[in-house]
């Protein structure tokens, strides 16, 4: 997974969405890469993209259950269908966004 992360990070694109909650800041780039940052330490915790073919199109913070909802498309289906996933803040703070589940 780290090689795909580096490939995505080499090309900088503008930020299209910023969401904050529970001392975390999420930044979604035009390229579809979403990064989670710790507001207290000013460090990047993880990338929310859990698959090399995933392009995140939108993010929402669910205050009711302290989770991030991501809306993504995937290259394997020609970016034709939207998929939603929810990831708990606890998983994000541990750097484990892959532990979220589909909605």
Residue, then its C-alpha position, 0 to 999 in steps of 0.5 A: x500500500x505504501x507504493x500507491x500512497x507515494x505515487x498519489x502524493x507525488x502529484x499535488x492537487x488543490x484541496x476541494x473539501x476540509x472537514x473537522x471533528x474530534x480534534x481531527x482534520x480531513x483534507x480531500x484533494x481534487x485527485x481523490x486522496x483524503x488525508x487525516x491530520x491530528x489537530x493537537x500534534x499537527x501530524x498526518x495520521x493516515x490516508x483514508x484511501x484504502x485501495x489503490x483504485x479508490x478515488x474519494x469524491x466527498x467526505x462527511x463527518x458524522x457527529x452522532x457516532x464520531x465517524x468519517x463517511x467517504x463517498x468513493x468511485x473505483x477504477x475497476x468499475x470505470x468510476x461508474x458507481x458510488x460506494x460509501x464507507x464509514x470509519x470510526x475516529x478510533x480507527x483513524x487515530x490508530x492509522x487503520x482506516x481499512x477497518x471501517x465498513x461499507x454503508 
